[in-house]
């Protein structure tokens, strides 16, 4: 599997408070972004894979809702995570 426990802990440590902090909004957004990048690469190889496309659209929606939540609650954290992950907005 592409997202192992070690990779998830690494992402959480980089964007969250510590390696076990997978529940914070920043960590979740970073994990979603990692998964979106992986699925995007799969979609480039398999253009007709509708199951992967649906999963990709669902993940993008989840990340968008999480970013909207973060923007409403703490705009500084929102700006920081957008800048760190190099997301458009």
Secondary structure, 3 states (H helix, E strand, C coil): CCCCHHHHHHHHHHHCCCCCCCCCHHHHHHHHHHHHHHHHHHHHHCCCCHHHHHHHHHHHHHHHHHHHHHHHHCHHHHHHHHHHHCCCC
